[in-house]
């Protein structure tokens, strides 16, 4: 068992850190002010070889590993911005298309997702459901060589950006309620495809989560991903990977919270001495460091197992159960160390604390993951 990163991975960590310092941090405040990221953000990621990371080179990808995606996500998490999410969405959606798509589908849709000219989306959630495939109301009805899609999807990241999305809908021609979800690749410029204004959240400014409205949207039968009726299985594989990516982002948030706390503890004077000399503060910092290290090792382990081709459904649920509340506690301790200043928007830890709150309800809730992990123990 080797706990050291490979030379390639170490290079990627350095490249990602340099990229964040050079490209992301200068735009961080503007993203929050605009509640949006720059239109060319993905092109910047593509030039830095951070898109299509796990996609083979013949389709425009890098041909690397999921671990290296996780390392990039962690560095982006340290910035305290949403910039990790469009990068992760393009990578995970492209990898999903590569895993399930036909040769024609891969040749058509993968290169734009890898070169940054198209923004990816993945869409299952609806106003009345976030996890139950039998409750979907968005429908696809066959019509010649096309399907006609009608319905509404909710909280769709990047749904308002140009590009493609994998949309999970109820296939009206399949009567089996347990297997009637089909995954369609939809061009977001299609006639009848519209979106709401972005939702406003307590954190994650610029996330671009919108409702998507389908009004008689025509999609070619050739754009079906995988087999008809197999959509929920495709989704579960994708979301298991998303949980690992989210964990890496959370580790980055936690590390940033610790770094800010160490800096503040050195600069803040109490009776003429740095606050960090106080035993209580040292104990809090030590607790934060230990928690982050544990989360990091578990996340790296999960990514390595994913690269080995093993099933990660239960493992990624266990990861979420541990990492989310642990890093949320780390950001709370950071706010506490900063005292009243930690509650001020002038300090980064205020944003880190808010951003960490999302992880318990995004990429499947913590409670659902406890059910997944607990149920696996009994089977």
C-alpha positions as CSV (number, residue, x, y, z in Angstrom):
1,X,0.0,0.0,0.0
2,X,1.6,3.3,-1.2
3,X,0.3,6.5,0.3
4,X,2.5,8.7,-2.0
5,X,1.2,10.3,-5.2
6,X,2.9,9.3,-8.4
7,X,5.2,11.9,-10.1
8,X,2.4,12.5,-12.7
9,X,-0.1,13.2,-10.0
10,X,2.3,15.5,-8.1
11,X,2.8,17.5,-11.4
12,X,-1.0,17.7,-11.8
13,X,-1.4,19.1,-8.2
14,X,1.2,21.7,-8.9
15,X,-0.3,22.6,-12.3
16,X,-3.8,22.8,-10.7
17,X,-2.5,25.1,-7.9
18,X,-0.8,27.4,-10.4
19,X,-3.9,27.5,-12.5
20,X,-6.1,28.4,-9.5
21,X,-3.7,31.2,-8.5
22,X,-3.4,32.5,-12.0
23,X,-6.9,32.1,-13.4
24,X,-9.4,31.4,-10.7
25,X,-8.5,33.6,-7.7
26,X,-8.4,36.9,-9.7
27,X,-12.0,36.3,-10.8
28,X,-13.4,35.0,-7.5
29,X,-15.0,38.2,-6.3
30,X,-16.4,39.0,-9.7
31,X,-18.1,35.6,-9.9
32,X,-19.8,36.3,-6.6
33,X,-20.8,39.8,-7.7
34,X,-22.1,38.6,-11.1
35,X,-23.6,35.3,-9.8
36,X,-22.0,33.8,-12.9
37,X,-18.6,32.7,-14.1
38,X,-16.9,34.0,-17.3
39,X,-18.2,32.5,-20.6
40,X,-14.8,31.2,-21.5
41,X,-14.1,29.4,-18.2
42,X,-14.2,25.9,-19.8
43,X,-11.9,27.0,-22.5
44,X,-9.4,27.9,-19.9
45,X,-9.8,24.5,-18.3
46,X,-9.3,22.8,-21.7
47,X,-6.1,24.7,-22.4
48,X,-4.8,23.5,-19.0
49,X,-5.7,19.9,-19.9
50,X,-8.3,19.7,-17.1
51,X,-11.2,18.5,-19.3
52,X,-11.8,15.0,-20.7
53,X,-9.3,13.8,-18.1
54,X,-10.6,10.2,-18.0
55,X,-11.6,10.2,-21.7
56,X,-9.3,8.5,-24.2
57,X,-7.2,10.7,-26.4
58,X,-8.9,9.5,-29.6
59,X,-12.0,11.4,-28.5
60,X,-10.2,14.5,-27.5
61,X,-9.5,13.6,-23.9
62,X,-6.4,13.4,-21.8
63,X,-6.5,9.7,-21.1
64,X,-5.7,10.0,-17.4
65,X,-7.3,8.8,-14.2
66,X,-10.2,9.7,-11.9
67,X,-7.7,10.3,-9.1
68,X,-6.2,13.1,-11.1
69,X,-9.6,14.7,-11.5
70,X,-10.0,14.5,-7.7
71,X,-6.7,16.2,-7.2
72,X,-7.8,19.0,-9.5
73,X,-11.1,19.3,-7.7
74,X,-9.4,19.6,-4.3
75,X,-7.3,22.5,-5.5
76,X,-10.3,24.2,-6.9
77,X,-12.1,23.7,-3.6
78,X,-9.4,25.7,-1.9
79,X,-10.4,28.7,-4.0
80,X,-13.8,28.9,-2.3
81,X,-15.6,29.3,-5.7
82,X,-18.0,27.3,-7.8
83,X,-15.4,26.9,-10.6
84,X,-14.9,23.2,-9.8
85,X,-18.4,22.3,-10.7
86,X,-18.5,23.1,-14.5
87,X,-15.2,21.4,-14.8
88,X,-16.4,18.3,-12.9
89,X,-19.7,18.3,-14.8
90,X,-17.9,18.2,-18.2
91,X,-15.5,15.5,-17.0
92,X,-18.1,13.3,-15.4
93,X,-20.7,13.7,-18.3
94,X,-18.0,13.0,-20.9
95,X,-16.8,9.9,-19.0
96,X,-20.4,8.7,-18.8
97,X,-21.0,9.1,-22.5
98,X,-17.7,7.3,-23.2
99,X,-18.8,4.4,-20.9
100,X,-22.3,4.0,-22.3
101,X,-22.3,5.6,-25.7
102,X,-22.1,4.1,-29.2
103,X,-19.1,5.0,-31.4
104,X,-21.2,7.5,-33.3
105,X,-22.4,9.2,-30.1
106,X,-18.9,9.4,-28.7
107,X,-17.5,10.9,-31.9
108,X,-20.2,13.5,-32.0
109,X,-20.5,14.6,-28.3
110,X,-17.2,14.0,-26.6
111,X,-14.8,16.4,-28.5
112,X,-16.9,19.5,-27.6
113,X,-17.0,18.5,-24.0
114,X,-13.3,18.0,-23.9
115,X,-12.3,21.2,-25.7
116,X,-14.5,23.4,-23.7
117,X,-16.7,24.6,-26.5
118,X,-19.8,22.9,-24.9
119,X,-21.0,23.0,-21.3
120,X,-22.3,19.7,-20.0
121,X,-25.4,19.1,-17.8
122,X,-26.8,16.0,-16.2
123,X,-30.5,16.2,-15.3
124,X,-32.7,13.8,-13.2
125,X,-34.2,16.0,-10.5
126,X,-37.8,17.3,-10.9
127,X,-40.0,19.6,-8.8
128,X,-41.6,16.5,-7.1
129,X,-38.7,14.1,-6.9
130,X,-34.9,14.0,-6.5
131,X,-34.2,10.3,-6.2
132,X,-37.3,8.2,-7.1
133,X,-37.3,7.0,-10.8
134,X,-41.0,6.0,-10.6
135,X,-42.0,9.6,-9.8
136,X,-40.6,11.2,-12.9
137,X,-43.1,13.2,-14.9
138,X,-40.9,14.4,-17.8
139,X,-41.8,12.1,-20.7
140,X,-40.4,10.9,-24.0
141,X,-42.8,9.7,-26.7
142,X,-41.5,8.1,-29.9
143,X,-42.3,9.8,-33.2
144,X,-40.6,8.4,-36.3
145,X,-36.8,8.7,-35.9
146,X,-37.3,11.1,-33.0
147,X,-38.6,11.2,-29.5
148,X,-40.7,14.2,-28.3
149,X,-39.8,15.3,-24.7
150,X,-42.1,17.3,-22.5
151,X,-41.7,18.2,-18.8
152,X,-39.7,20.1,-16.3
153,X,-36.3,19.5,-14.7
154,X,-35.1,21.3,-11.5
155,X,-31.8,22.5,-10.2
156,X,-29.9,21.6,-13.4
157,X,-26.3,22.8,-13.2
158,X,-25.3,24.6,-16.4
159,X,-28.7,24.1,-17.9
160,X,-28.7,27.6,-19.2
161,X,-25.2,27.3,-20.9
162,X,-24.6,26.2,-24.5
163,X,-23.8,22.6,-25.0
164,X,-25.3,19.2,-24.2
165,X,-27.0,17.5,-21.3
166,X,-27.8,13.9,-20.4
167,X,-31.5,14.1,-19.4
168,X,-33.3,11.2,-17.7
169,X,-37.0,10.9,-18.6
170,X,-39.8,8.5,-18.4
171,X,-40.0,6.4,-21.6
172,X,-43.7,6.3,-22.4
173,X,-43.4,3.2,-24.6
174,X,-41.9,1.1,-21.8
175,X,-44.6,0.0,-19.3
176,X,-42.4,-1.5,-16.7
177,X,-42.3,1.1,-13.9
178,X,-39.0,-0.3,-12.5
179,X,-37.2,0.2,-15.8
180,X,-38.8,2.9,-17.9
181,X,-36.2,5.6,-17.4
182,X,-34.2,6.4,-20.6
183,X,-31.2,8.7,-20.9
184,X,-31.2,11.1,-23.8
185,X,-28.4,13.4,-24.9
186,X,-30.0,16.7,-25.6
187,X,-28.6,19.7,-27.4
188,X,-29.5,22.7,-25.2
189,X,-30.1,24.9,-28.2
190,X,-33.0,22.7,-29.3
191,X,-36.3,24.3,-30.2
192,X,-38.7,24.2,-27.3
193,X,-35.8,24.0,-24.7
194,X,-36.0,26.9,-22.3
195,X,-34.8,27.7,-18.8
196,X,-35.7,29.7,-15.7
197,X,-33.4,32.3,-14.2
198,X,-30.7,30.7,-11.9
199,X,-31.8,29.8,-8.4
200,X,-30.3,31.8,-5.7
201,X,-28.7,29.8,-2.9
202,X,-27.2,30.6,0.5
203,X,-23.8,29.8,-1.1
204,X,-22.3,28.6,-4.3
205,X,-22.8,31.9,-6.1
206,X,-22.5,31.5,-9.8
207,X,-23.6,27.9,-9.8
208,X,-26.1,28.4,-12.6
209,X,-28.7,25.9,-11.3
210,X,-31.9,26.4,-13.3
211,X,-35.2,24.8,-14.1
212,X,-35.3,23.4,-17.6
213,X,-38.6,23.3,-19.5
214,X,-39.2,20.9,-22.4
215,X,-42.0,21.9,-24.8
216,X,-42.2,19.3,-27.6
217,X,-38.4,19.1,-27.8
218,X,-37.4,16.7,-30.6
219,X,-34.4,14.4,-29.9
220,X,-33.0,11.8,-32.3
221,X,-33.4,8.2,-31.3
222,X,-29.6,8.0,-32.1
223,X,-29.1,10.3,-29.1
224,X,-30.2,7.6,-26.6
225,X,-27.4,6.8,-24.2
226,X,-27.1,3.1,-23.4
227,X,-30.2,1.0,-23.8
228,X,-33.8,2.2,-23.5
229,X,-35.1,1.7,-20.0
230,X,-31.6,1.5,-18.5
231,X,-31.3,5.2,-17.6
232,X,-31.5,4.8,-13.9
233,X,-28.6,2.4,-13.8
234,X,-26.6,4.9,-15.9
235,X,-27.5,7.7,-13.4
236,X,-26.5,5.7,-10.3
237,X,-23.1,5.0,-11.8
238,X,-22.7,8.7,-12.6
239,X,-23.8,10.0,-9.2
240,X,-21.5,7.5,-7.4
241,X,-18.6,9.2,-9.1
242,X,-20.1,12.6,-8.4
243,X,-20.1,11.9,-4.7
244,X,-16.3,11.2,-4.8
245,X,-15.8,14.5,-6.8
246,X,-17.9,16.4,-4.2
247,X,-15.8,14.9,-1.4
248,X,-12.6,16.2,-3.0
249,X,-14.1,19.6,-3.3
250,X,-15.1,19.5,0.3
251,X,-11.5,18.5,1.3
252,X,-10.3,21.6,-0.6
253,X,-12.8,23.8,1.3
254,X,-11.6,22.3,4.6
255,X,-8.0,22.8,3.8
256,X,-8.7,26.4,2.9
257,X,-10.5,26.9,6.2
258,X,-7.5,25.5,8.1
259,X,-5.0,27.7,6.1
260,X,-7.1,30.8,6.8
261,X,-7.3,29.8,10.5
262,X,-3.6,29.3,10.8
263,X,-2.9,32.6,9.2
264,X,-5.4,34.4,11.4
265,X,-4.0,32.7,14.6
266,X,-0.5,34.0,13.8
267,X,-1.7,37.6,13.0
268,X,-4.3,38.1,15.7
269,X,-2.7,39.4,18.9
270,X,-4.0,38.6,22.4
271,X,-2.2,40.4,25.2
272,X,0.7,41.1,22.9
273,X,1.1,37.5,21.7
274,X,-0.2,35.7,18.6
275,X,-3.6,34.0,19.4
276,X,-2.1,30.7,18.1
277,X,-0.1,30.4,21.4
278,X,-3.3,29.8,23.3
279,X,-3.7,26.1,24.0
280,X,-7.4,26.1,23.1
281,X,-6.7,27.5,19.6
282,X,-3.9,24.9,19.1
283,X,-6.3,22.1,20.0
284,X,-8.9,23.4,17.5
285,X,-6.2,23.6,14.7
286,X,-5.0,20.1,15.5
287,X,-8.5,18.7,15.4
288,X,-9.1,20.4,12.0
289,X,-5.9,19.1,10.5
290,X,-6.7,15.5,11.7
291,X,-10.2,15.6,10.3
292,X,-9.0,16.9,6.9
293,X,-6.3,14.3,6.6
294,X,-8.8,11.5,7.3
295,X,-11.2,12.8,4.7
296,X,-8.4,13.3,2.1
297,X,-7.1,9.7,2.5
298,X,-10.6,8.2,2.3
299,X,-11.3,10.3,-0.9
300,X,-8.1,9.3,-2.6
301,X,-8.8,5.7,-1.7
302,X,-12.2,5.9,-3.3
303,X,-10.9,7.5,-6.5
304,X,-8.1,4.8,-6.8
305,X,-10.7,2.0,-6.4
306,X,-12.8,3.7,-9.1
307,X,-9.8,3.7,-11.4
308,X,-9.4,0.0,-10.8
309,X,-12.9,-0.5,-12.2
310,X,-14.5,-1.7,-9.0
311,X,-18.1,-0.8,-8.0
312,X,-18.1,2.4,-6.0
313,X,-21.9,2.8,-5.2
314,X,-21.7,1.8,-1.5
315,X,-18.1,3.1,-1.0
316,X,-19.0,6.6,-2.3
317,X,-22.1,6.6,0.0
318,X,-19.9,5.8,3.0
319,X,-17.5,8.5,1.9
320,X,-20.3,11.1,1.8
321,X,-21.5,10.0,5.2
322,X,-18.1,10.7,6.7
323,X,-16.7,13.6,4.7
324,X,-19.7,16.0,4.6
325,X,-20.3,16.5,8.3
326,X,-16.6,16.3,9.1
327,X,-15.7,19.1,6.7
328,X,-18.7,21.1,7.8
329,X,-17.4,20.9,11.3
330,X,-14.0,22.0,10.1
331,X,-15.4,25.1,8.6
332,X,-17.5,25.8,11.7
333,X,-14.3,25.6,13.8
334,X,-12.6,28.0,11.4
335,X,-15.4,30.5,11.8
336,X,-15.2,30.1,15.6
337,X,-11.4,30.7,15.6
338,X,-12.1,34.0,13.7
339,X,-14.7,35.0,16.3
340,X,-17.0,37.8,15.1
341,X,-14.7,38.4,12.1
342,X,-15.6,34.9,10.9
343,X,-19.2,36.0,10.5
344,X,-18.1,38.9,8.3
345,X,-18.2,38.6,4.5
346,X,-14.8,40.4,4.5
347,X,-13.2,37.1,5.6
348,X,-13.0,34.0,3.4
349,X,-14.1,31.6,6.1
350,X,-17.6,33.0,6.1
351,X,-18.0,31.9,2.5
352,X,-16.3,28.5,3.1
353,X,-18.8,27.9,5.9
354,X,-21.8,28.6,3.7
355,X,-20.4,26.6,0.7
356,X,-19.8,23.6,2.9
357,X,-23.5,23.5,3.8
358,X,-24.5,22.4,0.3
359,X,-23.0,19.0,0.4
360,X,-25.5,17.4,2.7
361,X,-28.4,17.9,0.2
362,X,-26.6,17.9,-3.2
363,X,-25.4,14.8,-5.1
364,X,-28.0,12.8,-3.1
365,X,-28.8,13.6,0.5
366,X,-26.8,12.3,3.4
367,X,-29.8,10.4,4.6
368,X,-30.3,8.5,1.3
369,X,-26.6,7.6,1.4
370,X,-27.0,6.2,4.9
371,X,-29.8,4.0,3.6
372,X,-27.6,2.9,0.7
373,X,-24.6,2.0,2.9
374,X,-26.7,0.5,5.6
375,X,-28.7,-1.6,3.3
376,X,-25.5,-2.9,1.6
377,X,-24.4,-4.3,5.0
378,X,-27.6,-6.4,5.3
379,X,-27.5,-7.9,1.8
